[in-house]
């Protein structure tokens, strides 16, 4: 059964205070009380995109003096602080909904995450969570160990694309799929020459979408179909090999 907020006092500590505030809002605010996991999805996606936008809108180095309070990467820290809070709100709300139905709590979420980080990073932690004596691993070795631990956690997952969200936009799904394939050592789709900078690549992609539209094609749907066909081919080739 979900714990009820104590009307007499606010718990000490920022996280506990936040959990108290959200529990009180769920109990006493009709709008908050009507929220469900499903109704929160749009807000979770929106807040995640707003964090990305804040980071990607970083001021160029030559403009940082005039851009206001930004950090060494050109990011507006005050804006980032607020956006990260909005994402945290979504996590707390989902955890509160789960607690109300007796499934799990925010503490369970945090505990599970800590355990997963220890388990998946043996180059940093021993099994009991204490630090290793040395940290000699390279980035490549870290990725290999991470993937190896994930495979032991879910041995039934033989498909390298398992777990990639179907709801991802086509371009993000394509990049994630190719990354997974490369890490798994399976066949990659054909490559073509690309411009030398990310900005030029963006302009090329925009031009492709323009041309697709002019020809009556939906670029998003076309890429989504290509990714789906690629994902279907690779496991078959992998098992045949």
Secondary structure by P-SEA (a helix, b strand, c coil): cccccccccccccaaaaaaaaaaaaacccccccccccccaaaaaaaaaaaaaaaaaaccccccccccccccccccaaaaaaaaaaaaaaaaaaaaaaaaaaccccaaaaaaaaaaaaaaaccccccccccccccccccaaaaaaaaaaaaaaaccccccccccccccccaaaaaaaaaaaaaaacccccccccccccaaaaaaaaaaaaaaaaaacccaaaaaaaaaaaaaaaaaaaaaac
